[in-house]
Amino acid sequence: MDLRNRSIVITGAGSGIGRALALQLAGQPARLTLVGRRAGPLEEVAALVRERGGRAHVVAADLTAPGAPREVADSARDAFGGLDVLVNNAGNVRAGRLESLQEREVLAQIALNLTAPILLTRAALPLLRAAGDGLVVNVSSGIGLVALPFYATYAATKAGVAHFGDALRRELAGEGVRVLNVYPGATSTPMMESSRAGAEHGFEYESAEDVAAAAIVGIGEDQLRVVRGGQTRRRMVELDRDDPAAVDALLAARKDALEEAVTEHSTV
């Protein structure tokens, strides 16, 4: 896909991967609808987008609120006349043992990581079809490929949004709307600030800018999946598919240390 002058919605655009995507797409140039809970960070990103030659429209919204997905889609249409690309990037996390999580923490992850992108995509589909060459980008997670202990709900939502993307791509085949799933590994974003997991726990970090750049390459090359983590991630995915008991054993050896490192990991 040629991204020049496209109308693009990015959720979770105030920080992290969403912010990095917005700034890198600005120079295409692009017409960006920046979505997030807080107006302040979005306005800061919008100002930077405009400095780089792009256009920006801010929508401060709670995507889990009733009616919010429709409002976002309508706002992008009203601002830029249509919609070419939807990036479902917004997400949250609450790690820890499942029985220690509060019910609201479980439901909050499901609402933002899974339900919201499904409903926003549903609301955006007429606009994406009308574009004639529409695209949905779902930002999943490496944990959506290889599930980790203490991330049971998060893993479920990230695997869920990825399978949603795969199913939707097949549903829309030949109808002018494609779907790309992006699987970041551990990424240096505000979302990870409450985690103490490092390389010794299997978390090897890369920058949000690198993830965003890889996603943009994937869009440009009409890829179906962008998987970060290099050969290490590929080997782990293959091992989990072919010998899941071996992955169980590998993770069991670091389970206690991992629990201690991630038990306070929360953006909920």
Buried (B, 14 or more C-beta within 10 A) or exposed (E): BEBEEBBBBBBBBBBBBBBBBBBBBBEBBBBBBBBBBEBEBBBBBBEBBBEBEBBBBBBBBEBBEEEBBBBBBBBBBEBBEBBBBBBBBBBBBBBBEEEEBEEEBBBBBBBBBBBBBBBBBEBBBEBBBEBEEBBBBBBBBBBBBBBBBBBBBBBBBBBBBBBBBBEBBEEBEEEEBBBBBBBBBBBBBEBBEBBBBEEEBBBBBBEBBBBBBBBBEBBEEEBEBBBBBEEEBEEBBEBBEEEEEEBEEEBEEBBEEBBEBBBEBBBB
